Amino acid sequence: MSASFWLSLLTLTVTSAVALVIAAMHRRQMRQIELHRTDPSVPLVPPPNAFTKFWRNNVHHINFIVNMTLNLYFLVRHVRSTDPLTRVEVVAIAVFTSGLFFYAGVVHAGLE
C-alpha cells in the first residue's frame, strides 16, 4: 500500500468525521430552536460544554504555563549554546529573561 493510498484514506476519514460532527451540532441546534418555539422560557443559547467551561476558567493558567515554558526553553537553549556570543544572542537572552520577569509580574499583579 502506497503513501497516496494512506493519504486518501486519511483525507476520507477526517472529512467524514468533520461532516458527522457538524451534522450533530446542527441537529442539536435545531432541537434547541424547536424547544424554544414550544416553550419560550427555555433559553435559545444552549449551555456551554465541558471543554468550553474548562477553557474559560483556566485560559490564564494555560497561557502562563505555555509562555513560561517557551521562554525558559529558549533562554536555556541560548545560554547553553557553545557558539560565540553575538549581539543577536545577547538580545535574545535579554528578551527571554525580561519576558519571564515581565509576564510573571503581570500575572502576579492580576493585570491579565
KEKE-3310 file (N, C-alpha, C; in steps of 0.2 Angstrom, whole numbers, plus 5000, padded with zeros to 4 digits):
npx = (5004:5003:5009:5000:4988:4986:4986:4974:4965:4966:4962:4949:4943:4945:4937:4925:4923:4922:4911:4901:4902:4898:4885:4879:4880:4872:4860:4858:4857:4845:4836:4836:4831:4818:4813:4813:4804:4792:4792:4795:4802:4813:4830:4838:4851:4861:4868:4886:4898:4908:4922:4922:4919:4930:4940:4937:4938:4952:4960:4970:4979:4984:4989:4999:5008:5012:5018:5029:5035:5040:5048:5058:5063:5069:5077:5086:5091:5098:5108:5115:5122:5136:5141:5150:5147:5135:5129:5115:5113:5114:5104:5093:5094:5092:5079:5071:5074:5068:5055:5051:5052:5043:5031:5028:5027:5016:5005:5006:5002:4989:4985:4981)
npy = (4994:5011:5027:5037:5030:5029:5042:5047:5039:5044:5057:5055:5049:5060:5070:5064:5062:5076:5080:5072:5077:5091:5089:5083:5094:5103:5097:5097:5111:5113:5106:5113:5126:5122:5118:5130:5137:5130:5132:5147:5150:5143:5145:5151:5150:5136:5129:5130:5117:5105:5106:5120:5127:5123:5129:5142:5145:5142:5148:5158:5152:5142:5149:5156:5145:5140:5151:5154:5141:5141:5153:5149:5138:5143:5152:5144:5137:5146:5151:5140:5137:5134:5142:5156:5172:5183:5199:5197:5185:5190:5200:5191:5183:5193:5197:5185:5183:5195:5193:5182:5188:5199:5194:5186:5195:5202:5193:5190:5203:5203:5208:5202)
npz = (5000:4996:4999:4994:4995:5009:5012:5005:5012:5025:5022:5018:5030:5039:5033:5034:5047:5052:5045:5051:5064:5062:5057:5069:5078:5071:5071:5085:5087:5080:5087:5099:5095:5091:5104:5110:5103:5106:5120:5126:5138:5139:5136:5121:5118:5120:5135:5138:5133:5142:5139:5134:5146:5155:5147:5148:5162:5164:5155:5158:5166:5158:5148:5155:5159:5146:5141:5150:5150:5136:5136:5145:5139:5127:5133:5140:5130:5123:5132:5135:5124:5113:5104:5099:5108:5101:5095:5093:5100:5113:5114:5112:5123:5133:5129:5132:5145:5151:5147:5154:5168:5166:5162:5172:5182:5178:5178:5192:5197:5193:5182:5170)
capx = (5000:5007:5008:4995:4983:4985:4984:4967:4961:4966:4958:4942:4942:4945:4932:4919:4922:4920:4904:4897:4902:4894:4878:4877:4879:4866:4854:4857:4854:4838:4832:4836:4827:4811:4811:4812:4797:4787:4792:4799:4806:4819:4835:4839:4858:4862:4874:4892:4900:4913:4928:4922:4919:4937:4945:4936:4941:4959:4964:4975:4984:4987:4993:5005:5012:5015:5023:5034:5039:5043:5053:5063:5066:5073:5083:5091:5095:5103:5113:5119:5124:5143:5143:5152:5141:5135:5123:5109:5112:5113:5097:5088:5094:5089:5072:5068:5074:5063:5049:5050:5050:5038:5025:5027:5024:5009:5001:5006:4998:4982:4983:4979)
capy = (5000:5016:5033:5040:5027:5031:5049:5047:5036:5049:5063:5052:5048:5066:5074:5061:5064:5083:5081:5070:5082:5097:5087:5083:5101:5106:5093:5099:5117:5113:5104:5119:5131:5119:5118:5137:5139:5127:5135:5152:5151:5140:5150:5149:5148:5131:5130:5128:5111:5104:5109:5127:5129:5122:5133:5149:5145:5140:5150:5162:5147:5138:5154:5157:5139:5140:5157:5152:5136:5143:5157:5145:5133:5147:5155:5139:5135:5152:5151:5134:5137:5134:5146:5163:5177:5189:5204:5194:5181:5194:5202:5185:5181:5199:5197:5180:5184:5200:5190:5179:5193:5204:5190:5183:5201:5204:5188:5191:5209:5202:5213:5199)
capz = (5000:4995:5003:4992:4997:5016:5012:5003:5017:5030:5020:5018:5037:5043:5031:5036:5054:5052:5042:5056:5070:5060:5057:5075:5080:5068:5074:5092:5087:5078:5093:5104:5092:5092:5111:5112:5100:5110:5127:5126:5144:5138:5133:5114:5118:5124:5139:5135:5135:5147:5136:5134:5153:5157:5144:5151:5168:5165:5150:5160:5169:5152:5144:5159:5159:5140:5140:5154:5147:5130:5137:5149:5134:5123:5137:5142:5124:5121:5137:5135:5117:5113:5099:5102:5109:5096:5098:5092:5106:5119:5113:5113:5131:5137:5128:5135:5153:5153:5146:5160:5173:5164:5162:5179:5186:5175:5181:5199:5199:5191:5176:5164)
cpx = (5004:5005:5002:4988:4981:4983:4977:4963:4961:4961:4950:4939:4941:4938:4925:4918:4920:4913:4899:4896:4898:4887:4875:4876:4873:4860:4852:4854:4847:4833:4831:4831:4819:4809:4810:4806:4791:4786:4797:4803:4813:4824:4837:4847:4859:4868:4880:4894:4906:4920:4928:4922:4926:4941:4944:4939:4948:4963:4970:4981:4988:4992:5000:5010:5015:5020:5029:5039:5043:5049:5059:5067:5071:5079:5088:5095:5100:5109:5118:5123:5132:5146:5146:5146:5141:5129:5117:5108:5111:5106:5092:5088:5091:5081:5068:5068:5069:5056:5047:5048:5044:5031:5023:5024:5017:5004:5000:5002:4991:4980:4980:4972)
cpy = (5006:5022:5037:5037:5029:5038:5050:5044:5041:5055:5061:5052:5055:5070:5071:5062:5071:5084:5078:5074:5088:5095:5086:5089:5104:5103:5096:5107:5118:5111:5109:5124:5128:5119:5125:5139:5136:5130:5140:5154:5148:5144:5147:5147:5142:5132:5127:5121:5111:5107:5117:5130:5128:5127:5140:5150:5145:5143:5154:5157:5144:5143:5155:5151:5139:5145:5156:5147:5137:5148:5154:5141:5137:5150:5150:5137:5140:5152:5146:5133:5138:5139:5153:5168:5182:5194:5201:5189:5185:5197:5197:5184:5187:5198:5191:5181:5190:5198:5186:5183:5197:5200:5188:5189:5203:5199:5189:5197:5208:5206:5209:5197)
cpz = (5000:4999:5001:4994:5004:5016:5010:5008:5023:5028:5020:5026:5040:5040:5033:5043:5055:5050:5048:5062:5068:5060:5064:5079:5077:5070:5081:5092:5085:5084:5098:5101:5093:5099:5113:5109:5104:5117:5127:5132:5143:5134:5126:5114:5122:5129:5136:5137:5140:5145:5137:5142:5156:5154:5147:5158:5169:5159:5152:5163:5163:5149:5148:5158:5152:5139:5144:5152:5141:5131:5141:5144:5130:5127:5138:5136:5122:5126:5137:5128:5117:5108:5102:5102:5103:5099:5098:5098:5112:5119:5115:5120:5135:5136:5132:5143:5155:5151:5152:5166:5172:5165:5169:5183:5184:5178:5189:5201:5197:5186:5170:5164)
residu = (MET:SER:ALA:SER:PHE:TRP:LEU:SER:LEU:LEU:THR:LEU:THR:VAL:THR:SER:ALA:VAL:ALA:LEU:VAL:ILE:ALA:ALA:MET:HIS:ARG:ARG:GLN:MET:ARG:GLN:ILE:GLU:LEU:HIS:ARG:THR:ASP:PRO:SER:VAL:PRO:LEU:VAL:PRO:PRO:PRO:ASN:ALA:PHE:THR:LYS:PHE:TRP:ARG:ASN:ASN:VAL:HIS:HIS:ILE:ASN:PHE:ILE:VAL:ASN:MET:THR:LEU:ASN:LEU:TYR:PHE:LEU:VAL:ARG:HIS:VAL:ARG:SER:THR:ASP:PRO:LEU:THR:ARG:VAL:GLU:VAL:VAL:ALA:ILE:ALA:VAL:PHE:THR:SER:GLY:LEU:PHE:PHE:TYR:ALA:GLY:VAL:VAL:HIS:ALA:GLY:LEU:GLU)
# end
